[in-house]
């Protein structure tokens, strides 16, 4: 039977390959591309003539087979020809000229989409029919072969049409330029901190909404404040349209839609939101934090946190030591299109933002700002963050006087510095060991080197008020992240202080005594130890009960840096709890609810578990399911045989 010969199909594939190679692969080599294209087109025309000649001579079932090959080959030739007007070269060859660029582009797009669709829907049935004939029987089985060819060609055509539908879908979505957001979205709910602030206010909280009567953003906000009103019974909600309620708009100063005003005893704070839900989603996810910041401004006057400077601290720009390849990494980030700040960012940007949210103004204080004389009377707390050199004697004296008057002090330490913490020992009752804490297995991964062992984590957090929120959240999805912390312990010979170790390491941690990032038996000991402490000195007789000195000592200043603070769930809670405790506002402490995505860094052991679960667990699960199905089939067959 002539139509069953595979030679024309092989020639069809060879012709298509020749045209593609000459047109795409060897386009820059005219002495190769031209002969390949011309030769390929000639072969395709020859095969088409061959197929239609066979169709004309065939009859019955043989004719139905020949028709599949003939019209499939013709479709391939037409589809290939459609690529010509889809290119600038092809349009020039055809002599087509357009007055408007839009018409030119529309014609090119049409042929660029239609030609591959026609080529695929034509070539696949031809190949499927040839495969069916290759699996067929003898000449006497012609009706069966014809049926097999038609069925295979129809299935292949369905596959080609499905591919064409996907191609059209991709084209349409590209042209329409529409997106569908399937990301998780939920407006945050009132957290414990906000509830406590509302309950402590001197008068009920008035909440005034200025939105149109029906508005999706207002509905999300209403749900939050209605829940806050339910749990506190101290919230009054008012809804206004600023055009229909001009008196209320004038009273609150509402000049745009999308504003929410919080008012307590005549003092007012304003929250602004986008009027489009898609844009407002980001603010709604962290609504509880925005409300907390506004309520703190209503609950009390703005306070001041002083950060010492001039000794190489983290907040001292002069003390920042740039890495040798910092400029090269910056240029590489620019080349790769990453967001690079045009202006130099202030050190400890995340910490400053957190303090602002808690209604603190951050001020640096050093020798030029009068640190050697006295701490300002408006200081709610003083922070000493990773000093590299020791403070001057006059500066130490000013800090000690501030502490004796019931001030609040935060000291965060780093190893390998000239700062002498020993002079604080008798005032704080804390001994400090600067050797870095490591963990061989239970550590976070940064660069995949042995130095990652310094990135230790812990969820062993006490119930002390300075870590109350973090202590309740510990043991959940992530650990507190620390970068090579030292060790703190209580100085037993110092009296009159109440000292609490608030953060402790895991028992697998050890201090690296020789700096080789390895555990050395006999020299180093694995075990749990403290990395942060809270210190209190009770007020004397006749003093204000809240006047006693408070201090926090951290053996890891990296907790407060921009590359550590925002990247674990517990880290911001630790810092926020500590600030509120030092500011005598621990009754305001509590969880701030956020529905924003927070990156969670897993420890090395957790990463190993996930790796082997994916690499081995999933295949073993599929293999087990297959063996179970096979076993059940054999049991059924054995039962039927018996």
Residue pairs with C-beta under 8 A, 6 or more apart in sequence:
1 62
1 139
1 142
2 54
2 57
2 58
3 54
3 58
3 62
3 65
3 66
3 69
4 65
4 133
4 136
4 145
6 130
6 133
6 134
8 47
8 50
8 51
8 69
8 73
9 69
9 126
9 127
9 130
11 43
11 46
11 47
12 43
12 44
12 47
12 73
12 76
12 123
12 126
14 40
14 43
15 39
15 40
15 41
15 42
15 43
15 44
15 47
16 40
16 44
16 76
16 80
16 123
17 40
18 36
18 37
18 39
18 40
18 43
19 36
19 37
19 40
19 41
19 44
19 80
20 40
21 36
22 32
22 33
22 34
22 35
22 36
22 37
22 40
23 33
23 37
23 83
26 32
26 33
26 36
27 33
41 80
44 73
44 76
44 77
44 80
45 77
47 73
48 70
48 73
48 74
48 77
51 66
51 69
51 70
51 73
51 74
52 70
52 74
54 66
54 69
54 70
55 63
55 66
55 67
55 69
55 70
58 65
58 66
60 142
61 142
61 143
61 145
61 146
62 142
62 146
64 146
64 149
64 150
65 129
65 133
65 145
65 146
65 149
68 125
68 126
68 129
68 149
68 150
68 153
69 126
69 129
69 130
71 122
72 122
72 123
72 125
72 126
72 129
72 153
73 122
73 126
74 122
75 118
75 119
75 121
75 122
75 123
76 119
76 122
76 123
76 126
78 118
78 122
79 115
79 116
79 117
79 118
79 119
79 120
79 122
80 115
80 119
81 115
82 111
82 114
82 115
82 118
82 119
83 90
83 111
83 112
83 115
84 90
84 93
84 94
84 111
85 91
85 94
85 96
85 107
85 108
85 111
86 108
86 110
86 111
86 112
86 115
87 108
88 108
91 104
91 107
91 108
96 107
98 104
98 107
109 171
113 167
113 168
113 171
116 167
117 160
117 163
117 164
117 167
117 168
120 160
120 163
120 164
121 157
121 160
121 161
121 164
122 160
123 160
124 156
124 157
124 159
124 160
125 152
125 153
125 154
125 156
125 157
125 160
126 153
127 156
128 152
128 153
128 155
128 156
129 149
129 152
129 153
129 156
131 152
132 145
132 148
132 149
132 151
132 152
132 153
133 145
133 148
133 149
135 148
136 144
136 145
136 148
136 149
137 144
137 145
181 278
184 595
184 597
185 281
185 284
185 285
185 595
186 285
186 595
187 220
187 221
187 223
187 224
187 284
187 285
187 287
187 595
188 224
188 284
188 285
188 286
188 287
188 288
188 289
188 593
188 594
188 595
189 224
189 227
189 288
189 593
190 224
190 227
190 228
190 231
190 288
190 291
190 593
191 288
191 292
191 590
191 591
191 592
191 593
192 469
192 590
192 591
193 288
193 292
193 469
193 588
193 589
193 590
193 591
193 592
194 228
194 288
194 291
194 292
194 295
194 590
194 592
195 228
195 231
195 232
195 590
196 587
196 588
196 589
196 590
197 292
197 295
197 296
197 299
197 588
198 205
198 228
198 232
198 234
198 235
198 295
199 232
199 234
200 299
200 587
200 588
201 234
201 264
201 295
201 298
201 299
202 264
202 265
203 264
203 265
204 234
204 235
204 236
204 264
205 234
205 235
205 236
205 262
205 263
205 264
205 295
205 298
206 236
206 238
206 261
206 262
206 263
206 264
207 225
207 235
207 236
207 237
207 238
207 260
207 261
207 262
207 263
208 238
208 239
208 240
208 248
208 252
208 254
208 260
208 261
208 263
209 218
209 221
209 222
209 237
209 238
209 239
209 240
209 260
210 240
210 241
210 242
210 249
210 252
210 254
210 256
210 257
210 258
210 259
210 260
210 261
211 217
211 218
211 239
211 241
211 257
211 258
211 275
212 218
212 241
212 257
213 241
215 257
215 275
216 277
217 258
217 273
217 274
217 275
217 276
217 277
217 280
217 284
218 239
220 277
220 280
220 284
221 260
221 273
221 284
221 287
222 237
222 239
224 287
224 288
224 291
225 235
225 237
226 237
228 235
228 291
229 235
229 236
229 237
238 248
240 248
240 249
240 254
242 248
242 249
242 254
242 256
242 257
248 254
249 255
252 259
252 261
252 263
252 268
253 268
253 270
254 261
256 272
257 275
258 272
258 273
258 274
258 275
258 280
259 270
259 271
259 272
259 273
260 270
260 271
260 272
260 273
261 268
261 269
261 270
261 271
262 268
262 269
262 270
262 271
262 291
262 294
262 295
262 298
263 269
263 298
264 298
264 299
267 298
269 294
269 295
269 297
269 298
270 294
271 290
271 291
271 294
273 280
273 283
273 284
274 280
274 283
282 596
283 290
284 595
285 594
285 595
285 596
286 594
286 595
286 596
288 592
288 593
288 594
289 357
289 592
289 594
292 357
292 592
293 356
293 357
293 358
293 359
296 358
296 359
296 588
297 359
299 588
300 359
302 359
302 360
302 361
303 359
303 360
303 361
303 378
303 380
303 583
304 360
304 361
304 362
304 363
304 376
304 378
304 379
304 380
305 355
305 360
305 361
305 362
305 363
305 379
305 380
305 381
305 382
305 383
305 579
306 363
306 364
306 365
306 375
306 376
306 379
306 381
306 382
306 383
307 313
307 315
307 348
307 362
307 363
307 364
307 365
307 382
307 383
307 384
307 385
308 364
308 365
308 366
308 371
308 382
308 383
308 384
308 385
308 387
308 391
308 395
309 315
309 316
309 364
309 365
309 366
309 369
310 316
310 318
310 366
310 367
310 368
310 371
311 319
311 366
311 387
311 388
311 389
311 390
311 391
311 419
312 318
312 319
312 386
312 387
312 388
312 389
312 417
313 319
313 384
313 385
313 386
313 387
313 388
314 347
314 348
314 385
314 386
314 412
314 557
314 560
314 561
315 346
315 347
315 348
315 364
315 385
316 347
316 364
316 366
317 344
317 346
317 347
319 388
320 347
323 329
330 340
333 340
334 340
346 352
348 385
348 560
348 561
348 562
349 562
350 561
350 562
350 565
350 566
351 560
351 562
351 565
351 575
352 362
354 565
354 572
354 575
354 576
354 579
355 361
355 362
355 579
356 362
358 576
358 579
358 580
358 583
360 380
360 579
360 583
363 369
365 371
365 375
365 376
365 382
367 392
367 395
370 376
371 391
371 395
371 398
372 392
372 394
372 395
372 398
373 394
373 398
374 398
374 401
374 402
375 382
375 398
375 399
375 401
375 402
375 407
379 402
379 407
380 408
380 582
380 583
381 407
381 408
381 409
381 410
381 579
381 582
381 583
382 399
382 402
382 407
382 408
382 409
382 410
383 409
383 410
383 411
383 412
384 391
384 409
384 410
384 411
384 412
385 410
385 412
385 557
385 560
386 412
386 413
386 414
386 417
386 557
387 417
387 419
388 417
388 418
388 419
389 417
389 418
389 419
390 418
390 419
390 420
390 423
391 399
391 419
396 423
399 409
400 427
402 409
403 409
403 427
403 549
403 551
404 549
405 547
406 539
406 543
406 544
406 546
406 547
406 548
406 549
407 549
408 549
408 550
408 551
408 582
408 583
408 584
409 428
409 549
409 550
409 551
409 552
409 582
410 551
410 552
410 554
410 578
410 582
411 421
411 424
411 428
411 551
411 552
411 553
411 554
412 553
412 554
412 556
412 557
412 559
412 560
413 419
413 421
413 432
413 434
413 486
413 553
413 554
413 555
413 556
413 557
414 434
414 556
414 557
414 558
415 434
415 435
415 436
415 484
415 486
416 434
417 434
421 430
421 432
424 430
425 431
425 491
425 494
426 491
426 494
428 494
428 497
428 535
428 551
428 553
429 490
429 491
429 494
429 497
429 499
429 535
430 488
430 489
430 490
430 491
430 499
430 533
430 535
430 553
431 488
431 489
431 490
431 491
432 486
432 487
432 488
432 553
432 555
433 486
433 487
433 488
433 489
433 511
433 555
434 486
434 555
435 486
435 487
435 511
435 512
435 513
436 454
436 484
436 485
436 486
436 511
436 512
436 515
437 454
437 456
437 482
437 484
437 485
437 486
437 487
437 505
437 509
437 510
437 511
437 512
437 529
437 531
438 453
438 454
438 456
438 484
438 509
438 510
438 511
438 512
438 517
438 519
439 453
439 456
439 506
439 508
439 509
439 510
440 453
440 508
440 518
440 519
441 508
441 604
441 605
442 456
442 457
442 506
442 508
442 603
442 604
442 605
443 452
443 453
443 454
443 455
443 456
443 457
443 603
443 604
444 452
444 455
444 456
444 457
444 481
444 601
444 602
444 603
444 604
445 452
445 455
445 601
445 602
445 603
445 604
445 607
446 452
446 455
450 517
450 518
451 517
452 604
453 517
454 483
454 484
454 517
455 481
455 482
455 483
455 484
456 482
456 484
456 485
456 505
456 506
456 509
457 478
457 479
457 480
457 481
457 482
457 506
457 568
457 603
458 479
458 480
458 482
458 503
458 504
458 505
458 506
458 509
458 531
459 474
459 475
459 476
459 479
459 480
459 570
460 474
460 503
460 504
460 505
460 506
460 528
461 467
461 470
461 471
461 474
461 480
461 502
461 503
461 504
461 570
461 574
462 471
462 500
462 501
462 502
462 503
462 504
463 471
464 471
464 500
464 502
464 534
465 577
465 581
465 586
465 589
466 500
466 502
466 534
466 552
466 577
466 578
466 581
466 582
466 586
467 502
467 503
467 532
467 534
467 573
467 574
467 577
467 578
468 577
468 586
468 589
468 590
469 573
469 576
469 577
469 589
469 590
469 591
470 480
470 570
470 573
470 574
470 577
472 591
473 569
473 570
473 573
473 591
474 480
474 570
476 569
477 569
477 600
478 568
478 569
478 570
478 600
478 601
478 602
479 568
479 570
479 603
480 503
480 568
480 570
480 571
480 574
481 564
481 567
481 568
481 570
481 571
481 601
482 531
482 556
482 558
482 559
482 564
483 556
483 558
483 564
484 556
484 558
485 505
485 531
485 554
485 555
485 556
486 511
486 531
486 555
486 556
487 511
487 529
487 530
487 531
487 555
488 501
488 530
488 531
488 532
488 533
488 553
488 554
488 555
489 501
489 529
489 530
490 499
490 501
490 533
496 537
496 538
497 535
497 536
497 537
498 535
498 536
498 537
498 538
499 533
499 534
499 535
499 536
500 533
500 534
500 535
501 530
501 532
501 533
502 530
502 532
502 533
502 534
502 552
503 530
503 531
503 532
503 574
504 528
504 529
504 530
504 531
505 528
505 529
505 530
505 531
506 528
507 526
507 527
507 528
508 526
509 526
509 527
509 528
509 529
510 519
510 524
510 525
510 526
510 527
511 524
511 529
512 518
512 524
513 520
513 523
513 524
514 520
514 523
519 526
530 555
531 554
531 555
531 556
532 552
532 553
532 554
532 555
532 556
533 552
533 553
534 550
534 551
534 552
534 581
535 549
535 550
535 551
535 552
535 553
536 548
536 549
536 550
536 551
537 548
537 549
538 548
539 545
539 546
539 547
539 548
546 584
550 581
550 582
550 584
551 582
552 578
552 581
552 582
558 564
559 565
559 571
559 574
559 575
560 575
564 571
565 571
565 572
565 575
566 572
566 598
567 599
567 601
568 598
568 600
568 601
569 598
569 600
573 591
576 589
576 592
577 586
577 589
580 586
580 588
580 589
581 589
602 610
